[in-house]
Amino acid sequence: MSPVDVVIILAVAAIVALCVRRLLKGEAGGCSDCASGASCTARKTGRGSCKVAADMVTRADAALSGRPDSHDGK
């Protein structure tokens, strides 16, 4: 194995390790990818439910069932 192969393997291993670290670190916040994460009471208190996620599920259910969405009338 040439030194170039070793460098490539080490670089790929480092990238994989950073990706795994990011995934594990992101799980701790719960709302880390949410646009409302900074003001989310569920994130601050660790209890309750995410209102943004609940709204998303409600809209998806309405779209799939053919009902008009009662949230904003669209």
VOMISE-427307 format. One record per residue: residue number from 1; residue in one letter; x, y, z of N, C-alpha, C in turn. Coordinates in steps of 0.05 Angstrom, whole numbers, m for minus. Example, Ala and Ser with C-alpha at 12.3 -4.5 7.8 and 13.67 -1.06 7.14 Angstrom:
<pt><i>1</i><aa>A</aa><n_x>264</n_x><n_y>m114</n_y><n_z>156</n_z><ca_x>246</ca_x><ca_y>m90</ca_y><ca_z>156</ca_z><c_x>264</c_x><c_y>m66</c_y><c_z>156</c_z></pt>
<pt><i>2</i><aa>S</aa><n_x>257</n_x><n_y>m45</n_y><n_z>142</n_z><ca_x>273</ca_x><ca_y>m21</ca_y><ca_z>143</ca_z><c_x>258</c_x><c_y>1</c_y><c_z>157</c_z></pt>
END
This chain:
<pt><i>1</i><aa>M</aa><n_x>17</n_x><n_y>m23</n_y><n_z>0</n_z><ca_x>0</ca_x><ca_y>0</ca_y><ca_z>0</ca_z><c_x>18</c_x><c_y>25</c_y><c_z>0</c_z></pt>
<pt><i>2</i><aa>S</aa><n_x>13</n_x><n_y>43</n_y><n_z>m18</n_z><ca_x>29</ca_x><ca_y>67</ca_y><ca_z>m20</ca_z><c_x>21</c_x><c_y>88</c_y><c_z>1</c_z></pt>
<pt><i>3</i><aa>P</aa><n_x>38</n_x><n_y>107</n_y><n_z>6</n_z><ca_x>31</ca_x><ca_y>128</ca_y><ca_z>25</ca_z><c_x>6</c_x><c_y>144</c_y><c_z>17</c_z></pt>
<pt><i>4</i><aa>V</aa><n_x>2</n_x><n_y>147</n_y><n_z>m9</n_z><ca_x>m22</ca_x><ca_y>161</ca_y><ca_z>m19</ca_z><c_x>m48</c_x><c_y>146</c_y><c_z>m10</c_z></pt>
<pt><i>5</i><aa>D</aa><n_x>m47</n_x><n_y>119</n_y><n_z>m12</n_z><ca_x>m70</ca_x><ca_y>103</ca_y><ca_z>m4</ca_z><c_x>m75</c_x><c_y>106</c_y><c_z>26</c_z></pt>
<pt><i>6</i><aa>V</aa><n_x>m54</n_x><n_y>107</n_y><n_z>42</n_z><ca_x>m57</ca_x><ca_y>110</ca_y><ca_z>71</ca_z><c_x>m70</c_x><c_y>137</c_y><c_z>77</c_z></pt>
<pt><i>7</i><aa>V</aa><n_x>m61</n_x><n_y>158</n_y><n_z>63</n_z><ca_x>m71</ca_x><ca_y>185</ca_y><ca_z>68</ca_z><c_x>m101</c_x><c_y>186</c_y><c_z>60</c_z></pt>
<pt><i>8</i><aa>I</aa><n_x>m108</n_x><n_y>174</n_y><n_z>38</n_z><ca_x>m136</ca_x><ca_y>174</ca_y><ca_z>30</ca_z><c_x>m154</c_x><c_y>159</c_y><c_z>50</c_z></pt>
<pt><i>9</i><aa>I</aa><n_x>m144</n_x><n_y>136</n_y><n_z>59</n_z><ca_x>m159</ca_x><ca_y>120</ca_y><ca_z>78</ca_z><c_x>m163</c_x><c_y>136</c_y><c_z>104</c_z></pt>
<pt><i>10</i><aa>L</aa><n_x>m141</n_x><n_y>149</n_y><n_z>114</n_z><ca_x>m143</ca_x><ca_y>164</ca_y><ca_z>138</ca_z><c_x>m162</c_x><c_y>188</c_y><c_z>135</c_z></pt>
<pt><i>11</i><aa>A</aa><n_x>m162</n_x><n_y>201</n_y><n_z>112</n_z><ca_x>m180</ca_x><ca_y>223</ca_y><ca_z>107</ca_z><c_x>m209</c_x><c_y>214</c_y><c_z>107</c_z></pt>
<pt><i>12</i><aa>V</aa><n_x>m215</n_x><n_y>192</n_y><n_z>94</n_z><ca_x>m242</ca_x><ca_y>181</ca_y><ca_z>94</ca_z><c_x>m251</c_x><c_y>173</c_y><c_z>122</c_z></pt>
<pt><i>13</i><aa>A</aa><n_x>m233</n_x><n_y>160</n_y><n_z>137</n_z><ca_x>m239</ca_x><ca_y>153</ca_y><ca_z>165</ca_z><c_x>m245</c_x><c_y>177</c_y><c_z>182</c_z></pt>
<pt><i>14</i><aa>A</aa><n_x>m230</n_x><n_y>199</n_y><n_z>178</n_z><ca_x>m234</ca_x><ca_y>223</ca_y><ca_z>193</ca_z><c_x>m261</c_x><c_y>236</c_y><c_z>186</c_z></pt>
<pt><i>15</i><aa>I</aa><n_x>m268</n_x><n_y>236</n_y><n_z>161</n_z><ca_x>m294</ca_x><ca_y>247</ca_y><ca_z>152</ca_z><c_x>m317</c_x><c_y>231</c_y><c_z>164</c_z></pt>
<pt><i>16</i><aa>V</aa><n_x>m315</n_x><n_y>204</n_y><n_z>163</n_z><ca_x>m335</ca_x><ca_y>187</ca_y><ca_z>175</ca_z><c_x>m338</c_x><c_y>192</c_y><c_z>205</c_z></pt>
<pt><i>17</i><aa>A</aa><n_x>m315</n_x><n_y>195</n_y><n_z>219</n_z><ca_x>m316</ca_x><ca_y>200</ca_y><ca_z>247</ca_z><c_x>m329</c_x><c_y>227</c_y><c_z>253</c_z></pt>
<pt><i>18</i><aa>L</aa><n_x>m324</n_x><n_y>247</n_y><n_z>237</n_z><ca_x>m336</ca_x><ca_y>273</ca_y><ca_z>241</ca_z><c_x>m366</c_x><c_y>272</c_y><c_z>236</c_z></pt>
<pt><i>19</i><aa>C</aa><n_x>m374</n_x><n_y>257</n_y><n_z>216</n_z><ca_x>m403</ca_x><ca_y>254</ca_y><ca_z>210</ca_z><c_x>m417</c_x><c_y>240</c_y><c_z>233</c_z></pt>
<pt><i>20</i><aa>V</aa><n_x>m406</n_x><n_y>219</n_y><n_z>244</n_z><ca_x>m418</ca_x><ca_y>205</ca_y><ca_z>266</ca_z><c_x>m419</c_x><c_y>223</c_y><c_z>290</c_z></pt>
<pt><i>21</i><aa>R</aa><n_x>m398</n_x><n_y>238</n_y><n_z>295</n_z><ca_x>m398</ca_x><ca_y>257</ca_y><ca_z>318</ca_z><c_x>m420</c_x><c_y>277</c_y><c_z>315</c_z></pt>
<pt><i>22</i><aa>R</aa><n_x>m424</n_x><n_y>288</n_y><n_z>291</n_z><ca_x>m444</ca_x><ca_y>308</ca_y><ca_z>286</ca_z><c_x>m472</c_x><c_y>296</c_y><c_z>290</c_z></pt>
<pt><i>23</i><aa>L</aa><n_x>m476</n_x><n_y>272</n_y><n_z>281</n_z><ca_x>m502</ca_x><ca_y>259</ca_y><ca_z>285</ca_z><c_x>m508</c_x><c_y>254</c_y><c_z>314</c_z></pt>
<pt><i>24</i><aa>L</aa><n_x>m489</n_x><n_y>245</n_y><n_z>329</n_z><ca_x>m493</ca_x><ca_y>241</ca_y><ca_z>358</ca_z><c_x>m497</c_x><c_y>267</c_y><c_z>373</c_z></pt>
<pt><i>25</i><aa>K</aa><n_x>m482</n_x><n_y>287</n_y><n_z>365</n_z><ca_x>m485</ca_x><ca_y>313</ca_y><ca_z>378</ca_z><c_x>m511</c_x><c_y>326</c_y><c_z>372</c_z></pt>
<pt><i>26</i><aa>G</aa><n_x>m521</n_x><n_y>322</n_y><n_z>348</n_z><ca_x>m546</ca_x><ca_y>334</ca_y><ca_z>339</ca_z><c_x>m570</c_x><c_y>321</c_y><c_z>353</c_z></pt>
<pt><i>27</i><aa>E</aa><n_x>m568</n_x><n_y>295</n_y><n_z>360</n_z><ca_x>m589</ca_x><ca_y>281</ca_y><ca_z>374</ca_z><c_x>m594</c_x><c_y>293</c_y><c_z>402</c_z></pt>
<pt><i>28</i><aa>A</aa><n_x>m574</n_x><n_y>304</n_y><n_z>414</n_z><ca_x>m577</ca_x><ca_y>313</ca_y><ca_z>442</ca_z><c_x>m596</c_x><c_y>337</c_y><c_z>443</c_z></pt>
<pt><i>29</i><aa>G</aa><n_x>m596</n_x><n_y>355</n_y><n_z>422</n_z><ca_x>m613</ca_x><ca_y>378</ca_y><ca_z>423</ca_z><c_x>m641</c_x><c_y>373</c_y><c_z>415</c_z></pt>
<pt><i>30</i><aa>G</aa><n_x>m646</n_x><n_y>353</n_y><n_z>399</n_z><ca_x>m673</ca_x><ca_y>346</ca_y><ca_z>391</ca_z><c_x>m684</c_x><c_y>365</c_y><c_z>369</c_z></pt>
<pt><i>31</i><aa>C</aa><n_x>m682</n_x><n_y>390</n_y><n_z>373</n_z><ca_x>m693</ca_x><ca_y>410</ca_y><ca_z>355</ca_z><c_x>m670</c_x><c_y>425</c_y><c_z>340</c_z></pt>
<pt><i>32</i><aa>S</aa><n_x>m647</n_x><n_y>413</n_y><n_z>338</n_z><ca_x>m624</ca_x><ca_y>427</ca_y><ca_z>328</ca_z><c_x>m628</c_x><c_y>436</c_y><c_z>299</c_z></pt>
<pt><i>33</i><aa>D</aa><n_x>m644</n_x><n_y>422</n_y><n_z>283</n_z><ca_x>m648</ca_x><ca_y>429</ca_y><ca_z>255</ca_z><c_x>m673</c_x><c_y>445</c_y><c_z>251</c_z></pt>
<pt><i>34</i><aa>C</aa><n_x>m688</n_x><n_y>450</n_y><n_z>272</n_z><ca_x>m714</ca_x><ca_y>464</ca_y><ca_z>269</ca_z><c_x>m709</c_x><c_y>494</c_y><c_z>268</c_z></pt>
<pt><i>35</i><aa>A</aa><n_x>m724</n_x><n_y>507</n_y><n_z>250</n_z><ca_x>m721</ca_x><ca_y>536</ca_y><ca_z>248</ca_z><c_x>m731</c_x><c_y>550</c_y><c_z>273</c_z></pt>
<pt><i>36</i><aa>S</aa><n_x>m749</n_x><n_y>538</n_y><n_z>288</n_z><ca_x>m759</ca_x><ca_y>549</ca_y><ca_z>313</ca_z><c_x>m744</c_x><c_y>538</c_y><c_z>337</c_z></pt>
<pt><i>37</i><aa>G</aa><n_x>m721</n_x><n_y>525</n_y><n_z>333</n_z><ca_x>m706</ca_x><ca_y>513</ca_y><ca_z>355</ca_z><c_x>m698</c_x><c_y>532</c_y><c_z>377</c_z></pt>
<pt><i>38</i><aa>A</aa><n_x>m692</n_x><n_y>557</n_y><n_z>371</n_z><ca_x>m683</ca_x><ca_y>576</ca_y><ca_z>391</ca_z><c_x>m705</c_x><c_y>584</c_y><c_z>410</c_z></pt>
<pt><i>39</i><aa>S</aa><n_x>m730</n_x><n_y>584</n_y><n_z>401</n_z><ca_x>m753</ca_x><ca_y>592</ca_y><ca_z>417</ca_z><c_x>m771</c_x><c_y>569</c_y><c_z>426</c_z></pt>
<pt><i>40</i><aa>C</aa><n_x>m762</n_x><n_y>544</n_y><n_z>421</n_z><ca_x>m778</ca_x><ca_y>521</ca_y><ca_z>427</ca_z><c_x>m778</c_x><c_y>514</c_y><c_z>456</c_z></pt>
<pt><i>41</i><aa>T</aa><n_x>m802</n_x><n_y>514</n_y><n_z>469</n_z><ca_x>m804</ca_x><ca_y>508</ca_y><ca_z>497</ca_z><c_x>m799</c_x><c_y>479</c_y><c_z>502</c_z></pt>
<pt><i>42</i><aa>A</aa><n_x>m805</n_x><n_y>461</n_y><n_z>484</n_z><ca_x>m799</ca_x><ca_y>433</ca_y><ca_z>488</ca_z><c_x>m769</c_x><c_y>429</c_y><c_z>489</c_z></pt>
<pt><i>43</i><aa>R</aa><n_x>m754</n_x><n_y>444</n_y><n_z>474</n_z><ca_x>m725</ca_x><ca_y>441</ca_y><ca_z>475</ca_z><c_x>m714</c_x><c_y>453</c_y><c_z>501</c_z></pt>
<pt><i>44</i><aa>K</aa><n_x>m724</n_x><n_y>476</n_y><n_z>509</n_z><ca_x>m714</ca_x><ca_y>489</ca_y><ca_z>533</ca_z><c_x>m720</c_x><c_y>473</c_y><c_z>559</c_z></pt>
<pt><i>45</i><aa>T</aa><n_x>m744</n_x><n_y>462</n_y><n_z>560</n_z><ca_x>m752</ca_x><ca_y>448</ca_y><ca_z>585</ca_z><c_x>m747</c_x><c_y>418</c_y><c_z>583</c_z></pt>
<pt><i>46</i><aa>G</aa><n_x>m744</n_x><n_y>407</n_y><n_z>559</n_z><ca_x>m740</ca_x><ca_y>378</ca_y><ca_z>557</ca_z><c_x>m766</c_x><c_y>363</c_y><c_z>559</c_z></pt>
<pt><i>47</i><aa>R</aa><n_x>m788</n_x><n_y>377</n_y><n_z>561</n_z><ca_x>m815</ca_x><ca_y>364</ca_y><ca_z>563</ca_z><c_x>m833</c_x><c_y>376</c_y><c_z>542</c_z></pt>
<pt><i>48</i><aa>G</aa><n_x>m855</n_x><n_y>362</n_y><n_z>538</n_z><ca_x>m875</ca_x><ca_y>372</ca_y><ca_z>519</ca_z><c_x>m870</c_x><c_y>362</c_y><c_z>491</c_z></pt>
<pt><i>49</i><aa>S</aa><n_x>m883</n_x><n_y>375</n_y><n_z>472</n_z><ca_x>m881</ca_x><ca_y>366</ca_y><ca_z>445</ca_z><c_x>m873</c_x><c_y>390</c_y><c_z>427</c_z></pt>
<pt><i>50</i><aa>C</aa><n_x>m863</n_x><n_y>384</n_y><n_z>404</n_z><ca_x>m855</ca_x><ca_y>405</ca_y><ca_z>386</ca_z><c_x>m879</c_x><c_y>414</c_y><c_z>370</c_z></pt>
<pt><i>51</i><aa>K</aa><n_x>m886</n_x><n_y>440</n_y><n_z>373</n_z><ca_x>m910</ca_x><ca_y>450</ca_y><ca_z>359</ca_z><c_x>m906</c_x><c_y>451</c_y><c_z>329</c_z></pt>
<pt><i>52</i><aa>V</aa><n_x>m881</n_x><n_y>456</n_y><n_z>320</n_z><ca_x>m876</ca_x><ca_y>456</ca_y><ca_z>291</ca_z><c_x>m880</c_x><c_y>428</c_y><c_z>279</c_z></pt>
<pt><i>53</i><aa>A</aa><n_x>m870</n_x><n_y>408</n_y><n_z>293</n_z><ca_x>m874</ca_x><ca_y>380</ca_y><ca_z>283</ca_z><c_x>m903</c_x><c_y>373</c_y><c_z>283</c_z></pt>
<pt><i>54</i><aa>A</aa><n_x>m918</n_x><n_y>380</n_y><n_z>304</n_z><ca_x>m946</ca_x><ca_y>374</ca_y><ca_z>306</ca_z><c_x>m962</c_x><c_y>387</c_y><c_z>283</c_z></pt>
<pt><i>55</i><aa>D</aa><n_x>m954</n_x><n_y>413</n_y><n_z>277</n_z><ca_x>m967</ca_x><ca_y>427</ca_y><ca_z>255</ca_z><c_x>m961</c_x><c_y>414</c_y><c_z>229</c_z></pt>
<pt><i>56</i><aa>M</aa><n_x>m936</n_x><n_y>404</n_y><n_z>225</n_z><ca_x>m929</ca_x><ca_y>391</ca_y><ca_z>200</ca_z><c_x>m945</c_x><c_y>365</c_y><c_z>196</c_z></pt>
<pt><i>57</i><aa>V</aa><n_x>m948</n_x><n_y>350</n_y><n_z>218</n_z><ca_x>m963</ca_x><ca_y>325</ca_y><ca_z>216</ca_z><c_x>m992</c_x><c_y>331</c_y><c_z>210</c_z></pt>
<pt><i>58</i><aa>T</aa><n_x>m1003</n_x><n_y>351</n_y><n_z>222</n_z><ca_x>m1031</ca_x><ca_y>359</ca_y><ca_z>217</ca_z><c_x>m1035</c_x><c_y>366</c_y><c_z>188</c_z></pt>
<pt><i>59</i><aa>R</aa><n_x>m1017</n_x><n_y>382</n_y><n_z>177</n_z><ca_x>m1019</ca_x><ca_y>390</ca_y><ca_z>149</ca_z><c_x>m1016</c_x><c_y>366</c_y><c_z>130</c_z></pt>
<pt><i>60</i><aa>A</aa><n_x>m998</n_x><n_y>348</n_y><n_z>137</n_z><ca_x>m994</ca_x><ca_y>324</ca_y><ca_z>120</ca_z><c_x>m1019</c_x><c_y>307</c_y><c_z>121</c_z></pt>
<pt><i>61</i><aa>D</aa><n_x>m1030</n_x><n_y>303</n_y><n_z>145</n_z><ca_x>m1055</ca_x><ca_y>287</ca_y><ca_z>146</ca_z><c_x>m1077</c_x><c_y>300</c_y><c_z>130</c_z></pt>
<pt><i>62</i><aa>A</aa><n_x>m1080</n_x><n_y>326</n_y><n_z>132</n_z><ca_x>m1101</ca_x><ca_y>340</ca_y><ca_z>116</ca_z><c_x>m1096</c_x><c_y>337</c_y><c_z>86</c_z></pt>
<pt><i>63</i><aa>A</aa><n_x>m1071</n_x><n_y>339</n_y><n_z>78</n_z><ca_x>m1065</ca_x><ca_y>336</ca_y><ca_z>49</ca_z><c_x>m1071</c_x><c_y>308</c_y><c_z>39</c_z></pt>
<pt><i>64</i><aa>L</aa><n_x>m1064</n_x><n_y>288</n_y><n_z>55</n_z><ca_x>m1068</ca_x><ca_y>261</ca_y><ca_z>47</ca_z><c_x>m1098</c_x><c_y>252</c_y><c_z>48</c_z></pt>
<pt><i>65</i><aa>S</aa><n_x>m1113</n_x><n_y>264</n_y><n_z>65</n_z><ca_x>m1141</ca_x><ca_y>257</ca_y><ca_z>67</ca_z><c_x>m1159</c_x><c_y>273</c_y><c_z>49</c_z></pt>
<pt><i>66</i><aa>G</aa><n_x>m1148</n_x><n_y>294</n_y><n_z>36</n_z><ca_x>m1164</ca_x><ca_y>310</ca_y><ca_z>18</ca_z><c_x>m1180</c_x><c_y>332</c_y><c_z>31</c_z></pt>
<pt><i>67</i><aa>R</aa><n_x>m1177</n_x><n_y>334</n_y><n_z>58</n_z><ca_x>m1191</ca_x><ca_y>355</ca_y><ca_z>72</ca_z><c_x>m1177</c_x><c_y>382</c_y><c_z>68</c_z></pt>
<pt><i>68</i><aa>P</aa><n_x>m1191</n_x><n_y>404</n_y><n_z>68</n_z><ca_x>m1178</ca_x><ca_y>430</ca_y><ca_z>67</ca_z><c_x>m1164</c_x><c_y>435</c_y><c_z>94</c_z></pt>
<pt><i>69</i><aa>D</aa><n_x>m1141</n_x><n_y>447</n_y><n_z>93</n_z><ca_x>m1125</ca_x><ca_y>452</ca_y><ca_z>116</ca_z><c_x>m1138</c_x><c_y>475</c_y><c_z>132</c_z></pt>
<pt><i>70</i><aa>S</aa><n_x>m1144</n_x><n_y>471</n_y><n_z>157</n_z><ca_x>m1157</ca_x><ca_y>492</ca_y><ca_z>173</ca_z><c_x>m1137</c_x><c_y>511</c_y><c_z>185</c_z></pt>
<pt><i>71</i><aa>H</aa><n_x>m1111</n_x><n_y>506</n_y><n_z>181</n_z><ca_x>m1091</ca_x><ca_y>523</ca_y><ca_z>194</ca_z><c_x>m1090</c_x><c_y>551</c_y><c_z>182</c_z></pt>
<pt><i>72</i><aa>D</aa><n_x>m1087</n_x><n_y>553</n_y><n_z>156</n_z><ca_x>m1086</ca_x><ca_y>580</ca_y><ca_z>143</ca_z><c_x>m1104</c_x><c_y>583</c_y><c_z>119</c_z></pt>
<pt><i>73</i><aa>G</aa><n_x>m1122</n_x><n_y>564</n_y><n_z>115</n_z><ca_x>m1141</ca_x><ca_y>567</ca_y><ca_z>94</ca_z><c_x>m1131</c_x><c_y>562</c_y><c_z>66</c_z></pt>
<pt><i>74</i><aa>K</aa><n_x>m1107</n_x><n_y>552</n_y><n_z>63</n_z><ca_x>m1095</ca_x><ca_y>547</ca_y><ca_z>36</ca_z><c_x>m1104</c_x><c_y>520</c_y><c_z>26</c_z></pt>
END
